[in-house]
Amino acid sequence: MNQLQLSKVEEKIYVIRGYKVMLDSDLAELYGVETKHLNRQVARNPDRFPEDFAFQLTENEWESLRCQFVTSNEGRGGRRYFPYAFTENGVAMLSSVLKSTQAVQVNIAIMRIFTKLRSYLLLEQELRREMTDLKNGQNQLFRVVFERLDGIEETLEPRLPKNRQRIGIKPK
């Protein structure tokens, strides 16, 4: 798969129920098979697809997803059932039930994309942690600077006129 095709695959990964998933119709298109053929193979091998590998969307999930892209209406050639969503493990398992060279090659590309997305997530978490550490260090530094300035001000106060107007927040 070239870079353009890989980016198109990335666009077909959704987050549903906390999983990164791909829909049966998108996978069928990539594998070069009909969606009903893909789902038939999954139905024939239920032991290979536990709930954390593949699950059927609920009506609310499907409606929410349909708002993100245009689909045909029910009764006008569109889907008559809710699609199946496949997690990364479910996509990997598909290569064992769809036995074609194209399915294997597409699976390899999809697995690479999921791996890349996982590394981006880890990088984002690391950057977030570093930003928090930097912010905490900066707060600590300012605290030390203000404490030292307070100490200097206390040593200078006897030299300053007693009736001077103080700058900043007045102590209570």
C-alpha positions as CSV (number, residue, x, y, z in Angstrom):
1,M,0.0,0.0,0.0
2,N,1.3,3.4,-0.8
3,Q,1.2,6.4,1.5
4,L,-2.0,7.8,0.1
5,Q,-3.8,4.5,0.6
6,L,-2.4,4.2,4.1
7,S,-3.8,7.6,5.0
8,K,-7.2,6.6,3.6
9,V,-7.1,3.5,5.9
10,E,-6.2,5.7,8.9
11,E,-9.3,7.8,8.2
12,K,-11.5,4.7,8.5
13,I,-10.4,4.0,12.1
14,Y,-13.0,5.1,14.6
15,V,-13.1,5.1,18.4
16,I,-16.2,3.2,19.7
17,R,-16.6,1.9,23.2
18,G,-13.1,2.9,24.0
19,Y,-11.6,0.8,21.2
20,K,-10.0,1.9,17.9
21,V,-12.1,0.0,15.4
22,M,-12.7,-0.4,11.7
23,L,-16.2,-1.2,10.2
24,D,-17.0,-4.3,8.3
25,S,-17.9,-2.5,5.1
26,D,-14.5,-0.6,5.1
27,L,-12.6,-3.8,5.7
28,A,-14.5,-5.6,3.0
29,E,-13.7,-2.8,0.6
30,L,-10.0,-3.0,1.5
31,Y,-9.9,-6.8,1.2
32,G,-11.8,-6.8,-2.1
33,V,-14.7,-8.8,-0.9
34,E,-18.4,-8.1,-0.3
35,T,-19.4,-7.1,3.2
36,K,-21.8,-10.0,3.4
37,H,-19.0,-12.4,2.6
38,L,-16.8,-10.9,5.3
39,N,-19.6,-11.1,7.9
40,R,-20.5,-14.6,6.8
41,Q,-16.9,-15.8,7.5
42,V,-17.0,-14.1,10.9
43,A,-20.4,-15.8,11.7
44,R,-19.0,-19.1,10.7
45,N,-16.0,-18.7,13.1
46,P,-17.6,-17.2,16.3
47,D,-14.9,-18.6,18.5
48,R,-12.3,-16.4,16.8
49,F,-14.2,-13.2,17.4
50,P,-15.0,-12.6,21.0
51,E,-16.6,-9.3,22.1
52,D,-13.2,-7.5,22.4
53,F,-12.3,-8.5,18.8
54,A,-15.6,-7.7,17.1
55,F,-19.0,-6.4,18.1
56,Q,-22.1,-5.2,16.4
57,L,-22.9,-1.5,16.8
58,T,-26.0,-0.4,18.6
59,E,-28.5,1.9,17.0
60,N,-27.2,4.9,18.9
61,E,-23.6,4.1,17.9
62,W,-24.5,3.7,14.3
63,E,-26.5,6.9,14.2
64,S,-23.7,8.8,15.8
65,L,-21.2,7.4,13.3
66,R,-23.6,8.0,10.3
67,C,-23.6,11.7,11.2
68,Q,-19.8,11.7,10.5
69,F,-20.2,10.5,6.9
70,V,-23.0,10.3,4.3
71,T,-24.7,6.9,4.0
72,S,-27.8,5.8,2.1
73,N,-31.1,5.6,3.9
74,E,-32.6,2.3,5.0
75,G,-35.0,1.0,2.4
76,R,-33.1,2.7,-0.4
77,G,-30.3,0.2,-1.0
78,G,-28.5,1.0,2.3
79,R,-27.7,-1.3,5.2
80,R,-30.6,-3.2,6.8
81,Y,-28.6,-4.1,9.9
82,F,-26.1,-2.5,12.2
83,P,-22.5,-3.0,11.1
84,Y,-19.8,-4.9,12.9
85,A,-16.8,-3.1,14.3
86,F,-13.4,-4.9,14.5
87,T,-10.8,-4.0,17.0
88,E,-7.1,-4.3,16.2
89,N,-7.2,-8.0,17.3
90,G,-10.3,-8.6,15.3
91,V,-8.7,-7.2,12.2
92,A,-5.7,-9.5,12.8
93,M,-8.0,-12.5,13.2
94,L,-9.8,-11.7,9.9
95,S,-6.7,-12.8,8.0
96,S,-7.2,-16.3,9.3
97,V,-10.8,-16.5,7.9
98,L,-10.3,-14.5,4.7
99,K,-7.7,-16.5,2.9
100,S,-6.5,-14.4,0.1
101,T,-3.2,-12.7,-0.7
102,Q,-4.9,-9.3,-0.7
103,A,-6.3,-10.0,2.7
104,V,-2.9,-10.8,4.1
105,Q,-1.3,-7.8,2.6
106,V,-4.0,-5.4,3.7
107,N,-3.9,-6.9,7.2
108,I,-0.1,-6.3,7.4
109,A,-0.7,-2.6,6.4
110,I,-3.5,-2.2,8.9
111,M,-1.5,-3.7,11.7
112,R,1.3,-1.2,10.9
113,I,-1.2,1.7,11.1
114,F,-2.5,0.5,14.5
115,T,1.0,0.2,15.7
116,K,1.8,3.8,14.5
117,L,-1.3,5.1,16.2
118,R,-0.3,3.4,19.5
119,S,3.1,5.0,19.3
120,Y,1.5,8.4,18.7
121,L,-0.6,7.9,21.8
122,L,2.4,6.9,23.9
123,L,4.3,10.0,22.6
124,E,1.4,12.2,23.5
125,Q,1.2,10.8,27.0
126,E,5.0,11.3,27.4
127,L,4.8,14.9,26.2
128,R,1.9,15.6,28.5
129,R,3.9,14.2,31.5
130,E,6.9,16.3,30.5
131,M,4.7,19.5,30.3
132,T,3.3,18.8,33.7
133,D,6.8,18.3,35.1
134,L,8.0,21.5,33.5
135,K,5.0,23.4,34.9
136,N,5.6,22.0,38.4
137,G,9.3,22.9,38.1
138,Q,8.4,26.4,36.9
139,N,6.0,26.9,39.8
140,Q,8.6,25.7,42.3
141,L,11.2,28.2,40.8
142,F,8.8,31.1,41.0
143,R,8.0,30.2,44.6
144,V,11.7,30.3,45.5
145,V,12.2,33.6,43.7
146,F,9.3,35.3,45.5
147,E,10.4,33.9,48.9
148,R,13.9,35.4,48.3
149,L,12.4,38.7,47.2
150,D,10.3,38.7,50.3
151,G,13.5,38.1,52.4
152,I,15.3,41.0,50.6
153,E,12.3,43.3,51.1
154,E,12.4,42.5,54.8
155,T,16.0,43.5,55.1
156,L,15.4,46.7,53.2
157,E,12.3,47.8,55.0
158,P,14.1,49.7,57.8
159,R,15.7,52.0,55.2
160,L,12.4,52.8,53.5
161,P,10.1,55.6,54.8
162,K,7.5,54.3,57.2
163,N,4.6,56.0,55.5
164,R,5.4,54.8,51.9
165,Q,2.7,53.4,49.7
166,R,3.4,49.6,49.2
167,I,3.1,48.2,45.7
168,G,1.2,45.0,45.1
169,I,-1.2,43.1,47.3
170,K,-1.6,44.6,50.7
171,P,-1.1,42.2,53.6
172,K,-4.1,41.6,55.9
